[in-house]
Amino acid sequence: MKKLLLIICAVAGLVVTGAGVPTAAPGGVHDVKDYGAKGNGSANDSAAIDRAITAANAAGGGTVRFTAGTYKSANTVHLKSNVTIQLDAGATITGSGADTYDKPEPNPWDDYQDYGHSHFHNAMFFGDKLTNIGFTGAGTIDGGGHLITGNPKSGEADKILSLTRCDGLTLSGIKLRRGGHFAALINGCTNVVSDRLTIDTASDRDGWNIISTTNVTITNASIAANDDALAFKSDYALGAKLPNGNVTVTGAKLSAVCCNALMFGSETCGDFTGYRFSGITITGAHKSGIGIVSMDGAKISGVHYRDITMSGTYSPIMMKIGTRKRCGNNPGVGSISGITFDNITGTHTGSNFSPTIWGADSGHRVSDVTFTGVKLNVPGGNGTMGTGVPSNTATDYNPKSIGTRPSYGWYVRYAAGIRFVDSSVEFAEDDGRPASIVNNSSDVTFDHFTAEKGAKSPFDVGFQSVTGYCVKNSATTSGSDLRVNTSSSSSNC
């Protein structure tokens, strides 16, 4: 009887499948080494990882564990529902240059976004229509310099993590390195939680692209990218305009060598609403520190920034409505509205990309934007120039798509309901341009606004074809009244 009880207990604790491969009960832990992984840095452990994931999924869910070691993965790992990848401290999954990853799948909507956004299978980890999945622990997934930053050939991967149409994703504690085009790309997902995620793709391209995704909470992320660091986008890769929103990001540290640190776009098909960003430090972006562009018909609204510090950006804040219309079903021109900035400090360097608000035209203005306690310091150093409207490429979202702004600080065109309160612009080197110019706009107020006066600048704040402008309780940094210049404009003070 004793022997029988022991057998029953053993069977209850361990289900044996296949050739003696153990499978834990639901919620159990599956060590990849029990499924054949070597963790020695040279053997290809992809098949063993897939076996562990399949076993955990078959058991009703569980954790696939990587103890300390280096696990080379030369093939695409196929994620499954209710499975969490746990990377212990000292555990690294590394990529391969063997060109044996899954081929990119065909996509009938390929023309509406860049190649990397259109194809998902060619990744180190891939999953579609999964629920309750995660990557947790303290280990690392490293592309190892083998992932492609451009358009990959068959067998090459261009991203570490690629997920489409997922529900319930956790990304916490781990580090993603050298991700190729993307360290993480998710599209069409919902219910995403991330805490203490570290991404280092400063030698490659994008950090984390969150596309057509709702219900997202990100805390304490650290993302150093070459291209965009943390980008919220909505493309047509899944054949539809999908919603975006209900997103909170707090405590992030972001940098982007060539491009944008915290960005909406440029892919902007579906609408965005309900975003809150706070407690964020940006330490470099050779495009925008904070960028909001609607290029493909999206309505972007209800976005709130608070307690953000920026340094080393080429354009600290850039807002633009463009007319690229790269989206299915004949998109119209989008909109940007209901945006607030509170307690933002920023310095930028290396360019004349003045902080900018630019609508598409008088019928598609950037509207209802309030800046409170936004204090920007720009390089300056320009001489006096004409105050006419600079050139603009309406299909290009980059700060350089607009020519040198005729103001060293804010340049505003095609906007309505813009408020600058307790805010300021200063320069590091004397500049011959005005501090701010507003053109072809309405209802624009500068209240308790401070601007540094250029020795040869013709005026400090200018209004050109503006209906309802107001400058009150404002002064230069030396304490003198702001010099206001108007042309075809009316005051509503």
Buried (B, 14 or more C-beta within 10 A) or exposed (E): EEEEEEEEEEEEEEBEEEEEBBBBEEEBBBBBBBBBBBBEEEBBBBBBBBBBBBBBBBBEBBBBBBBEBBBBBBBBBBBBBBBBBBBBEEBBBBBBBEBBBBBBEEBEBBEBBBBBBBBBBBBBBBBBEBBBBBBBBBBBBBBBEBBBBEEBEEBBBBBBBBBBBBBBBBBBBBBBBBBBBBBBBBBBBBBBBBBBBBBBBBBBBBBBBBBBBBBBBBBBBBBBBBBBBBBBBBBBBBEEBBBBBBBBBBBBBBBBBBBBBBBBBBBBBBBBBBBBBBBBBBBBBBBBBBBBBBBBBBBBBBBBBBBBBBBBBBBBBBBBBBBBBBBBEEBEBBBBBBBBBBBBBBBBBEBBBBBBBBBBEEEBBBBBBBBBBBBBBBBBEBEBBEBEBBEBBBEBBBBBBBEBBBBBBBBBBBBBBBBBBBBBBBBBEBBBBBBBBBBBBBBBBBBBBBBBBBEEBBBBBBBBBBBBBBBEEBBBBEEEEBBBBBEEBEEEE
